[in-house]
């Protein structure tokens, strides 16, 4: 399943996906495209279970809301490192 949405911070989505993949041994992939100043993020869940998709989606929503409130564009790099380029 693939989903494309406008996100407040595309880079934070990459950080969250990388962390989630490591924690739950999933293979979720992202791509980000900037259009007219907006981050359009495509998330490919592949064969990820429905339960983990729900868990990820809930965490992503909470994260984006927090980032908008605090006007930050990245998650704390110590907790959520950036993925190597080949994993994005």
For each residue, the residues with C-beta under 8 A, 3 or more apart:
1: 44 45 46 53
2: 42 43 44 45
3: 42 43 45
4: 40 41 42 43
5: 40 41 43
6: 38 39 40 41
7: 10 12 13 39 40 41 64
8: 12 39 64 67 68 73
9: 12 13 39 64 67 72 73 74
10: 7 13 14 30 32 34 39 41
11: 14 15 32 73 74 82
12: 7 8 9 15 16 63 64 67 72 73 74 75 80
13: 7 9 10 16 17 30 32 39 41 43 60
14: 10 11 17 18 30 32 82 83 88
15: 11 12 18 19 74 75 77 80 81 82 83
16: 12 13 19 20 56 59 60 63 75 80
17: 13 14 20 21 28 29 30 43 56 83
18: 14 15 21 22 80 81 82 83 87
19: 15 16 22 23 79 80 81
20: 16 17 23 24 26 28 56 59
21: 17 18 24 25 26 27 28 87
22: 18 19 25
23: 19 20
24: 20 21 52 55
25: 21 22
26: 20 21 46 48 52 56
27: 21 46 47 48
28: 17 20 21 43 44 45 46 48 56
29: 17 43 44 46 88
30: 10 13 14 17 41 42 43 44 88
31: 41 42 44 88
32: 10 11 13 14 39 40 41 42
33: 39 40 42
34: 10 37 38 39 40
35: 38 40
36:
37: 34
38: 6 34 35
39: 6 7 8 9 10 13 32 33 34
40: 4 5 6 7 32 33 34 35
41: 4 5 6 7 10 13 30 31 32
42: 2 3 4 30 31 32 33
43: 2 3 4 5 13 17 28 29 30
44: 1 2 28 29 30 31
45: 1 2 3 28 48 53 56
46: 1 26 27 28 29
47: 27
48: 26 27 28 45 52 53 56
49: 52 53
50: 53 54
51: 54 55
52: 24 26 48 49 55 56
53: 1 45 48 49 50 56 57
54: 50 51 57 58
55: 24 51 52 58 59
56: 16 17 20 26 28 45 48 52 53 59 60
57: 53 54 60 61
58: 54 55 61 62
59: 16 20 55 56 62 63
60: 13 16 56 57 63 64
61: 57 58 64 65
62: 58 59 65 66
63: 12 16 59 60 66 67 75
64: 7 8 9 12 60 61 67 68
65: 61 62 68 69
66: 62 63 69 70
67: 8 9 12 63 64 70 71 72 73 75
68: 8 64 65 71
69: 65 66
70: 66 67
71: 67 68
72: 9 12 67 75
73: 8 9 11 12 67
74: 9 11 12 15 77 80
75: 12 15 16 63 67 72 79 80
76: 79 80
77: 15 74 80 81 82
78: 81
79: 19 75 76
80: 12 15 16 18 19 74 75 76 77
81: 15 18 19 77 78
82: 11 14 15 18 77
83: 14 15 17 18 87 88
84: 87
85: 88
86:
87: 18 21 83 84
88: 14 29 30 31 83 85
